[in-house]
Amino acid sequence: MRRFCVYGKGGIGKSTMVSNMAAALAENGSRVMVVGCDPKADSTRNLIGSRIPTILDAFREKGPGNMKLEDIVFVGFNSVYCAESGGPEPGVGCAGRGVITAAEMLDRLGAFDDLNLDVLIYDVLGDVVCGGFAMPLKNGLVDDVYIVTTCDSMSIYAANNICKGIKRFAVRGEVFLGGIIYNGRSSVDEPSIVDGFAERLGAQVVGRVPMSDLIPMSEIRHKTVIEYAPDSDTAEFFRNLGRSIVRNENKVVPEPLSDEELNEINREVEELFREKTLAGQAQ
C-alpha cells in the first residue's frame, strides 16, 4: 500500500489536491482511501458530495466498543473510501486528539487491511504543529509527506514549520519529505519563489497547480474537477500529480530555513508584489 500525507496551511488547497488526486488514482481501479484530519471535516466533501459523520462523532455517540467500519468509512466518487477524523466541541479539548483517535479506530476496525487498499492519503491541517496533527508522521503510518504552499509569506512559514516536524521524525527513519506542491492562486504567482524555497530545503517541487476557474466551479457543486470536467487540462494535471507522487522515490530529510532565510524570501515576495501593484496602477 502506498501511504502519504498532504500538509499545509489552512485554506491553502490541500483538500482540493487530495480529493482530485484520489479521484484520479481511482479511475483505473486502484483502491484509494482519504482520511481527513481537519476539525472542519471537509476534506472529503467533494468526493462524497456532502459532509460525512466524523470518527469523533461516532466515538461520542456509540462508544469505541460499538463502532463498526461502516459507521466511519463512506464510499465516494470513483469508489474512493472516505473518513473524517472530526474535532471536539468548540472550546473543549484538543483538536489534534481527533487525528489520534481516527488513526487508532481505523486500525482497530481493520480499515487498512480489510479494504485491501492500494493508496492511503491523509489530508492534514498544518497551521498547528502539535502532537495530534503530527500523528501521521509517527509510527510508520505514512511513507512520505507533501506540503502545499503558495508564494505568500505565511504559507511558506507554515511549510517551513512542518518541515521542522518532518525532520524530527525523519532522523528516526519514520517519515520523509517527498516534495512541495505549488499552488499558484495567490496575490503573487511566481514559481521561482517556491522553487528556491524547495531547493533550500533540499527538496523538489512535484507539481504546480495552474490557475483555473474549473476548480472553484467544481467545488461550488461539491465535486472534484475529475468528476466535473474530466476531459479538461486541469483534470489531467491532477492525474499527473497523483501519478508523480505515487511513483516518487526522491524522499529527503528537509533542512528547514532560518528566520533570516525566510525574511529573504519575504523581501523577494514584497518586491514582486510592489512591482505588480505599480504595473496595475500604470494601466
C-alpha positions as CSV (number, residue, x, y, z in Angstrom):
1,M,0.0,0.0,0.0
2,R,1.3,3.5,-1.0
3,R,0.8,5.8,2.0
4,F,1.4,9.5,2.1
5,C,0.0,12.7,3.7
6,V,-0.5,16.2,2.4
7,Y,0.1,19.1,4.8
8,G,-0.2,22.8,4.5
9,K,-1.6,26.0,6.0
10,G,-5.4,26.1,6.4
11,G,-7.1,27.2,3.2
12,I,-4.1,26.6,1.1
13,G,-5.8,24.0,-1.2
14,K,-4.8,20.7,0.5
15,S,-8.3,19.2,0.2
16,T,-8.5,20.2,-3.5
17,M,-5.2,18.4,-4.2
18,V,-6.1,15.3,-2.2
19,S,-9.7,14.8,-3.4
20,N,-8.7,15.3,-7.0
21,M,-5.7,13.0,-6.8
22,A,-7.7,10.4,-5.0
23,A,-10.4,10.5,-7.7
24,A,-7.8,10.4,-10.5
25,L,-5.9,7.5,-8.9
26,A,-9.1,5.5,-8.5
27,E,-10.1,6.0,-12.2
28,N,-8.1,2.9,-13.2
29,G,-9.3,0.6,-10.5
30,S,-6.9,1.5,-7.6
31,R,-8.5,1.1,-4.2
32,V,-8.0,4.6,-2.6
33,M,-8.8,5.9,0.8
34,V,-8.7,9.5,2.0
35,V,-8.5,10.3,5.8
36,G,-9.4,13.9,6.5
37,C,-7.5,15.2,9.5
38,D,-9.0,18.7,9.9
39,P,-11.6,19.6,12.6
40,K,-13.7,21.2,9.9
41,A,-14.3,17.7,8.5
42,D,-14.5,19.0,4.9
43,S,-11.6,17.1,3.3
44,T,-13.8,14.5,1.6
45,R,-16.9,16.7,0.8
46,N,-16.1,17.0,-2.9
47,L,-15.7,13.2,-3.2
48,I,-19.0,12.4,-1.3
49,G,-21.0,15.5,-2.3
50,S,-21.7,16.5,1.3
51,R,-20.1,16.3,4.8
52,I,-20.0,12.8,6.4
53,P,-20.3,11.8,10.0
54,T,-16.9,12.0,11.7
55,I,-15.0,9.4,13.6
56,L,-15.1,11.5,16.8
57,D,-18.9,11.9,16.3
58,A,-19.3,8.1,16.2
59,F,-16.9,7.7,19.1
60,R,-19.0,10.0,21.3
61,E,-22.4,8.6,20.2
62,K,-21.7,4.9,20.1
63,G,-18.6,4.4,22.2
64,P,-15.5,2.7,20.9
65,G,-16.8,-0.8,21.7
66,N,-19.9,-0.4,19.5
67,M,-18.4,1.2,16.4
68,K,-18.4,-0.5,13.1
69,L,-16.4,0.3,10.0
70,E,-19.5,1.4,8.1
71,D,-20.1,4.0,10.8
72,I,-17.0,5.9,9.9
73,V,-15.9,4.9,6.3
74,F,-18.1,6.0,3.4
75,V,-17.7,5.5,-0.4
76,G,-17.5,8.5,-2.7
77,F,-16.9,9.3,-6.3
78,N,-14.9,6.6,-8.3
79,S,-15.4,4.3,-5.2
80,V,-12.9,6.3,-3.1
81,Y,-13.2,5.4,0.6
82,C,-13.6,8.4,2.8
83,A,-13.2,9.1,6.5
84,E,-13.1,12.3,8.6
85,S,-11.4,12.5,12.0
86,G,-13.5,15.5,13.1
87,G,-12.8,17.5,16.2
88,P,-14.0,18.4,19.7
89,E,-16.8,20.7,20.6
90,P,-15.7,24.3,20.1
91,G,-13.6,25.5,23.1
92,V,-13.3,22.0,24.5
93,G,-10.4,19.6,24.2
94,C,-7.6,19.3,21.7
95,A,-8.3,19.4,18.0
96,G,-5.3,17.1,17.3
97,R,-6.9,14.4,19.5
98,G,-9.3,13.7,16.7
99,V,-6.4,12.6,14.4
100,I,-5.0,10.3,17.1
101,T,-8.5,8.7,17.7
102,A,-9.1,8.4,14.0
103,A,-5.9,6.5,13.3
104,E,-6.4,4.2,16.2
105,M,-10.1,3.4,15.4
106,L,-9.4,2.9,11.7
107,D,-6.6,0.5,12.5
108,R,-8.7,-1.3,15.2
109,L,-11.6,-1.8,12.9
110,G,-9.4,-3.2,10.1
111,A,-9.8,-0.4,7.6
112,F,-6.2,-0.6,6.3
113,D,-6.2,-4.3,6.0
114,D,-9.8,-5.4,5.2
115,L,-10.3,-2.8,2.5
116,N,-7.3,-4.1,0.6
117,L,-6.1,-0.5,-0.2
118,D,-3.6,0.4,-2.9
119,V,-3.3,4.1,-1.9
120,L,-3.9,5.8,1.5
121,I,-3.8,9.6,1.7
122,Y,-4.0,11.7,4.9
123,D,-5.1,15.3,4.5
124,V,-3.7,17.2,7.5
125,L,-4.0,20.7,8.8
126,G,-0.6,22.3,9.1
127,D,-1.1,25.6,11.0
128,V,-0.8,24.0,14.4
129,V,2.3,21.8,15.0
130,C,1.1,19.7,17.9
131,G,1.3,16.0,18.8
132,G,-2.2,15.2,17.3
133,F,-1.6,16.8,13.9
134,A,1.9,15.1,13.8
135,M,0.3,11.7,14.3
136,P,0.6,10.7,10.6
137,L,4.3,11.4,10.8
138,K,4.8,8.9,13.6
139,N,4.9,5.1,14.0
140,G,5.3,4.4,10.3
141,L,1.7,5.5,9.4
142,V,2.9,7.0,6.1
143,D,5.9,6.8,3.8
144,D,6.4,10.5,3.0
145,V,4.9,14.0,3.2
146,Y,3.9,16.5,0.6
147,I,3.4,20.2,1.5
148,V,1.1,22.6,-0.4
149,T,2.2,26.2,-0.4
150,T,1.7,29.4,-2.3
151,C,4.1,32.3,-2.5
152,D,2.5,34.1,0.4
153,S,4.8,34.5,3.4
154,M,2.6,32.9,5.9
155,S,2.1,29.7,3.9
156,I,5.8,29.4,3.4
157,Y,6.3,30.0,7.1
158,A,3.8,27.2,7.9
159,A,5.5,24.9,5.3
160,N,8.9,25.6,7.0
161,N,7.4,24.7,10.4
162,I,6.0,21.5,9.0
163,C,9.5,20.6,7.7
164,K,10.8,21.0,11.3
165,G,8.4,18.4,12.4
166,I,9.3,16.1,9.5
167,K,13.0,16.4,10.2
168,R,12.4,15.4,13.8
169,F,10.8,12.1,12.7
170,A,13.0,11.6,9.6
171,V,16.1,11.3,11.7
172,R,14.5,8.4,13.4
173,G,13.7,6.9,10.0
174,E,9.9,7.2,10.4
175,V,8.9,9.5,7.5
176,F,10.5,11.8,4.9
177,L,9.6,14.8,2.8
178,G,8.6,13.8,-0.7
179,G,8.3,17.3,-2.1
180,I,6.4,20.6,-2.4
181,I,3.2,21.2,-4.3
182,Y,2.9,24.8,-5.5
183,N,-0.5,26.4,-5.7
184,G,-0.4,29.5,-7.9
185,R,-3.6,31.1,-6.5
186,S,-2.0,33.9,-4.5
187,S,-1.5,37.6,-4.9
188,V,2.0,36.9,-6.3
189,D,2.2,34.0,-8.7
190,E,5.9,33.4,-9.1
191,P,7.0,29.7,-9.3
192,S,10.7,30.7,-8.8
193,I,9.9,31.7,-5.2
194,V,8.7,28.2,-4.3
195,D,11.4,26.6,-6.4
196,G,14.0,28.5,-4.4
197,F,12.3,27.6,-1.1
198,A,12.3,23.9,-2.1
199,E,15.9,24.0,-3.2
200,R,17.0,25.4,0.2
201,L,15.1,22.6,1.9
202,G,16.9,20.1,-0.2
203,A,13.6,19.0,-1.8
204,Q,11.8,19.0,-5.1
205,V,8.6,20.7,-6.4
206,V,6.5,17.7,-7.5
207,G,3.7,19.8,-9.1
208,R,2.5,23.3,-9.9
209,V,-1.3,23.8,-9.7
210,P,-2.5,26.0,-12.6
211,M,-4.9,28.9,-12.0
212,S,-8.2,27.5,-13.3
213,D,-11.9,28.6,-12.9
214,L,-12.8,24.9,-13.1
215,I,-11.5,24.4,-9.6
216,P,-13.9,26.8,-7.8
217,M,-16.7,26.0,-10.2
218,S,-16.5,22.3,-9.4
219,E,-16.2,22.9,-5.7
220,I,-19.3,25.1,-5.7
221,R,-21.1,21.9,-6.8
222,H,-19.2,19.8,-4.2
223,K,-17.4,17.9,-6.9
224,T,-13.8,17.2,-7.9
225,V,-12.5,18.5,-11.3
226,I,-12.1,14.9,-12.2
227,E,-15.9,14.4,-12.0
228,Y,-17.0,17.9,-13.1
229,A,-14.7,18.4,-16.1
230,P,-12.9,15.0,-16.7
231,D,-11.5,16.0,-20.2
232,S,-10.0,19.3,-19.1
233,D,-6.3,20.2,-18.8
234,T,-6.9,20.8,-15.1
235,A,-8.1,17.3,-14.6
236,E,-5.1,16.0,-16.5
237,F,-2.9,18.0,-14.2
238,F,-4.3,16.2,-11.1
239,R,-3.9,12.8,-12.8
240,N,-0.2,13.6,-13.5
241,L,0.3,14.9,-9.9
242,G,-1.2,11.8,-8.4
243,R,1.0,9.5,-10.6
244,S,4.1,11.5,-9.8
245,I,3.6,11.2,-6.1
246,V,2.7,7.5,-6.1
247,R,5.8,6.8,-8.2
248,N,8.1,9.2,-6.4
249,E,11.2,7.7,-4.8
250,N,13.0,11.0,-4.2
251,K,12.5,11.4,-0.4
252,V,14.7,13.6,1.7
253,V,15.3,14.8,5.3
254,P,14.5,18.5,4.9
255,E,16.7,21.3,6.2
256,P,14.3,24.0,7.5
257,L,15.2,27.6,6.8
258,S,16.4,30.0,9.4
259,D,14.4,33.2,10.2
260,E,16.8,35.2,8.2
261,E,16.4,33.0,5.2
262,L,12.6,33.2,5.5
263,N,13.0,37.0,5.7
264,E,14.9,37.0,2.4
265,I,12.0,35.2,0.7
266,N,9.6,37.7,2.3
267,R,11.5,40.6,0.9
268,E,11.6,39.0,-2.6
269,V,7.8,38.4,-2.4
270,E,7.3,42.0,-1.2
271,E,9.3,43.4,-4.1
272,L,7.3,41.3,-6.6
273,F,4.1,42.5,-5.1
274,R,5.2,46.1,-5.3
275,E,6.1,45.7,-9.0
276,K,2.7,44.1,-9.6
277,T,0.9,46.9,-7.9
278,L,2.8,49.6,-9.8
279,A,2.2,47.8,-13.1
280,G,-1.6,47.7,-12.3
281,Q,-1.6,51.4,-11.4
282,A,0.1,52.3,-14.7
283,Q,-2.5,50.5,-16.8
